[in-house]
């Protein structure tokens, strides 16, 4: 009986195990945290070779035992394991990975996993910044890449200059090379719609830059645009509206303040009783009207008072009528902004597509200023055969930059008692009728003149990629670009500031055409499962050509009402042209070797040719090598639980930098015209050539930068914290410098390779996942950059003070007189020793050699115009899966800026005929040691005032709300999000008291409300 029971139990258990061991078909969908489908996710059965992947809709199907475990993995997301438990339906939500080292990055003519590269490459995903509504490439990069500084552009166009790892040149371009979807792009970044961008990779060291050889010494910014992801078309519409407001006031004096300030201006001369500049209705205690009159007679003391203050007739009339004009309020406004992008994307088995159309229109802070552009993009990739893919990446932009801004620089020249209009309703040329003053009505040009600046640009890349035997691929890229610029200007005779009778007009038209051809041969092979070889070979050719024509006329008859539309009606026509061209070519080879996935070596060799260099140096060779060791793959480190990833990188190599002017190696000849009388006595005008300012140099060649980079990548604490440490040392030689020649040569200069600059620096990049589960998720990113720059050699062994260049010093060092403070009333005797008429209230300069004469021997190195270090700190929070909050702090620290407002000295015009910003100034009753007296003396020399301009900026604050899926699905939407953001939200600059320290002018703060929907 016991045997029968045992046999029965065994049969039941066997049947149970067999049931669970049978394969079942498991289906489901894979989405991200926002509910968007994830195509291309790898689905495998744990501990087996069975696998599948999700389709364009994020759906998958796989056969597996009912008691197995499925593993879901995708680059950029956490690996997730889910037990089947005999279920036929499994839906999964993947969370973004905390290990950014597994991301794909651009390495030049290709991509690689970040964990496999040997160079210094930093990346930012544009999709992570959608809530912040970046309106330019510069907005995406600002504060997100260590070693990359982004300048400030406060115009309606926006953007900003890019600088990678400090200045490596004195005269050539410092802008990094732009690579767009794998091909070199020489157009403007404003033509690239940020909504089209997927990722941006910044290549910073020789190992990663060497594939671009002669163009890469200043770094590479590689932009990758979006591609289709879903098998069904996804339509996305991103629309937003916003305003631009003045982020910081720098007010000028109102009516009463202007009069009080004028009184102090005139008292500062100290030649008259101080009280005569007081309002006669409000005299100081003990001063009578008779004393105030000071021997003058008048029936209207008020009128006499205004005359003493320098007010003219119309100013006095406005004063008595109680009229003032607020020029500050008229010049600055709340600018309206809008940005809309519609896109459609998708992919089938044989076609991948992305298309977009965008419209942007921004108004500036300054009245009259605006910028608008229409941008469109088409990315197509199709499988023409089993072995052949063909595609095109194409973009077109139409920019309108023809607005005429009011001249806000006139602000401090304008009286609040001036007049905006004449009696006939036309604009008053000089609001105070002071013909000796430089002041002009700031709205003359926007009101009377006309301008058209229209730029149409077309850039594309057509390619074919063939898969050949033995792991070899061949790709052909043809990348043409056409830019058409029209700049038309008309200065109307109705403009009282236009002195040309009948007005004048010009039409400038330029067409630029460039093309590049890349022949790429690649080979990738793994041998014995431990050796991997990746080889890339390039044959490149390029050409650039431009055609520029400028035509103009003036004295239009009978009227200039048609402006630039009718040039032929003028009486003084002119025409000129300037066509330019250059050619280039390159050969490149790169080999990357990996052993066991932990030892990586790379070597690159590139030979470049460029027509712009001297006849004896048309070509140059650049090479680099890099090595990386993933030490956490070693067995002796496997037991260190807190260290999840570690890689040490070293690279060394050389890159080049081209000349800005492709004719720098040639002599510059000047065209002259002279009168000639032939044998018949008939005069005529003849052209001739004379030697120009520059002589040719057949030895001119590339600037070359040799750089060493040592880097450490790491991931710790279950990859909750990832980061990179970088140290670099760059030495740039053969700097292109204009060398001054003696008059005997007949020319004044020659461009030569005779300088050298060194840059050293240190960078830190850290990203952390602070809270990874629960109702609130929080991650942070921190970057820190430090650069030290030094001039090693110049054209001669001597310094060049005229350009501010000093051997052994930073390119941007400040060399000027050191200000010790302000001369006080008890220091008159000492000040008189300088014999320069120095008065109390003037700035006190340090007399280094003690000879009571100010000259270059007294100038000192006072600091640096560029920051000594920069940092940025970004935080992102997801709250209840529906709200996303982010904010970013950026900081430039250790630099100084020029602040000559502290001089309280307007120049030859004098304060007696102008207004001023509300700036502190020295008086006997207010003996400040920071600001000079009104109309201060300059101690017999010229100098500038510098103040610390360090700042911390709250760059962005963004909040978005993702609408619930069950709500939007009722209206057939895939996703919908409302967002609000503030750009340039706040500023802390403890030592800077005028405009924004980064641009020393009016700076906007942007408020934006937007909607992003997908269907």
SULSUL-V404867 format. One record per backbone hydrogen bond with DSSP energy under -1.0 kcal/mol. CO is the residue of the C=O (numbers start at 0). NH is the residue of the N-H. If there is no record, write none. Layout:
# SULSUL-V404867
{{CO;NH} {CO;NH}}
This chain:
# SULSUL-V404867
{{0;4} {1;5} {2;6} {3;7} {4;8} {5;9} {6;10} {7;11} {8;12} {9;13} {10;14} {11;15} {12;16} {13;17} {14;18} {15;19} {16;20} {21;65} {23;63} {25;61} {26;89} {27;59} {28;91} {29;37} {30;93} {31;34} {35;31} {40;53} {41;72} {42;51} {43;70} {44;47} {49;44} {51;42} {53;39} {54;57} {57;29} {58;54} {59;27} {61;25} {63;23} {64;67} {65;85} {67;83} {68;45} {69;81} {70;43} {71;79} {72;41} {73;76} {75;96} {79;71} {81;69} {83;86} {87;26} {91;30} {94;77} {97;99} {98;101} {99;102} {100;114} {102;113} {104;111} {109;106} {111;104} {112;115} {119;203} {121;201} {123;199} {124;127} {125;128} {128;131} {129;132} {135;139} {136;140} {137;141} {140;143} {144;147} {146;164} {148;162} {160;150} {162;148} {176;220} {177;184} {178;222} {179;182} {182;179} {187;190} {188;191} {192;195} {193;196} {195;225} {197;125} {198;223} {199;123} {200;221} {201;121} {202;219} {204;208} {205;209} {208;211} {209;212} {211;214} {212;215} {212;655} {215;218} {218;176} {219;202} {220;178} {221;200} {222;180} {223;197} {223;198} {229;346} {233;344} {234;1014} {235;342} {236;1012} {237;340} {238;1010} {239;338} {240;1008} {241;336} {242;1006} {243;334} {244;1004} {250;917} {253;257} {254;258} {255;259} {256;260} {257;261} {258;262} {259;263} {260;264} {261;265} {262;266} {263;267} {266;269} {272;275} {273;276} {274;277} {278;281} {283;286} {287;291} {288;292} {289;293} {292;295} {299;303} {300;304} {301;305} {302;306} {303;307} {304;308} {305;310} {306;309} {311;315} {312;316} {313;317} {314;318} {315;319} {316;320} {317;322} {318;321} {324;326} {325;329} {326;330} {327;331} {330;366} {334;243} {335;362} {336;241} {337;360} {338;239} {339;358} {340;237} {341;356} {342;235} {343;354} {344;233} {345;352} {349;382} {350;347} {351;380} {352;345} {353;378} {354;343} {355;376} {356;341} {357;374} {358;339} {359;372} {360;337} {361;370} {364;332} {365;368} {366;405} {368;363} {370;361} {371;399} {372;359} {373;397} {374;357} {375;395} {376;355} {377;393} {378;353} {379;391} {380;351} {381;389} {386;466} {387;383} {387;384} {388;464} {389;381} {390;462} {391;379} {392;460} {393;377} {394;458} {395;375} {396;456} {397;373} {398;454} {399;371} {405;407} {406;409} {407;410} {409;412} {411;914} {414;417} {415;324} {419;427} {421;424} {425;421} {428;440} {429;432} {430;418} {432;434} {433;436} {440;443} {441;406} {442;446} {443;447} {444;448} {449;489} {451;487} {452;400} {453;485} {454;398} {455;483} {456;396} {457;481} {458;394} {460;392} {461;477} {462;390} {463;475} {464;388} {465;473} {468;471} {470;523} {471;467} {472;521} {473;465} {474;519} {475;463} {476;517} {477;461} {479;459} {480;513} {481;457} {482;511} {483;455} {484;509} {485;453} {486;507} {487;451} {488;505} {489;449} {490;503} {491;494} {494;497} {499;502} {501;555} {502;554} {503;490} {504;552} {505;488} {506;550} {507;486} {508;548} {509;484} {510;546} {511;482} {512;544} {513;480} {514;542} {515;478} {516;540} {517;476} {518;538} {519;474} {520;536} {521;472} {522;534} {524;532} {526;529} {526;530} {529;595} {530;526} {531;593} {532;524} {533;591} {534;522} {535;589} {536;520} {537;587} {538;518} {539;585} {540;516} {541;583} {542;514} {543;581} {544;512} {545;579} {546;510} {547;577} {548;508} {549;575} {550;506} {551;573} {552;504} {553;570} {559;562} {561;564} {562;565} {565;568} {566;569} {568;556} {573;551} {575;549} {579;545} {581;543} {582;610} {583;541} {584;608} {585;539} {586;606} {587;537} {588;604} {589;535} {590;602} {591;533} {592;600} {593;531} {594;597} {594;598} {597;629} {598;594} {599;627} {600;592} {601;625} {602;590} {603;623} {604;588} {605;621} {606;586} {607;619} {608;584} {609;612} {613;616} {617;609} {619;607} {621;605} {622;653} {623;603} {624;651} {625;601} {626;649} {627;599} {628;630} {628;647} {629;632} {630;633} {633;636} {634;637} {636;639} {638;640} {641;716} {644;714} {645;631} {646;712} {647;628} {648;710} {649;626} {650;708} {651;624} {652;706} {654;704} {655;216} {656;702} {660;663} {662;665} {664;696} {667;691} {669;689} {671;687} {673;685} {675;683} {677;680} {681;677} {683;675} {685;673} {687;671} {689;669} {692;747} {692;748} {693;667} {696;699} {697;615} {699;613} {702;656} {703;732} {704;654} {705;730} {706;652} {707;728} {708;650} {709;726} {710;648} {711;724} {712;646} {713;722} {714;643} {714;644} {715;720} {716;719} {719;768} {720;715} {721;766} {722;713} {723;764} {724;711} {725;762} {726;709} {727;760} {728;707} {729;758} {730;705} {731;756} {732;703} {734;753} {736;751} {738;749} {741;744} {742;745} {747;740} {748;694} {749;738} {751;736} {751;753} {754;734} {755;791} {755;792} {756;731} {757;789} {758;729} {759;787} {760;727} {761;785} {762;725} {763;783} {764;723} {765;781} {766;721} {767;779} {770;777} {774;879} {776;877} {777;769} {777;770} {778;875} {779;767} {780;873} {781;765} {782;871} {783;763} {784;869} {785;761} {787;759} {789;757} {790;807} {792;755} {799;804} {804;799} {805;808} {808;790} {809;812} {811;864} {813;861} {815;859} {817;845} {820;843} {822;840} {823;826} {826;830} {827;831} {830;833} {831;834} {838;841} {840;932} {841;822} {843;819} {845;847} {854;857} {855;858} {859;815} {862;813} {863;895} {868;892} {869;784} {870;890} {871;782} {872;888} {873;780} {874;886} {875;778} {876;884} {877;776} {878;881} {878;882} {881;961} {882;878} {883;959} {884;876} {885;957} {886;874} {887;954} {887;955} {888;872} {889;952} {890;870} {891;950} {892;867} {892;868} {894;948} {896;946} {898;901} {899;902} {900;903} {901;931} {903;934} {909;912} {910;913} {915;252} {916;918} {925;922} {925;927} {931;921} {932;935} {937;940} {944;898} {946;896} {950;891} {951;987} {952;889} {952;954} {953;984} {953;985} {954;983} {955;887} {956;981} {957;885} {958;979} {959;883} {960;977} {963;967} {964;968} {967;970} {967;972} {968;971} {974;1013} {975;962} {976;1011} {977;960} {978;1009} {979;958} {980;1007} {981;956} {982;1005} {985;953} {987;951} {988;991} {995;998} {995;999} {1002;246} {1004;244} {1005;982} {1006;242} {1007;980} {1008;240} {1009;978} {1010;238} {1011;976} {1012;236} {1013;973} {1013;974}}
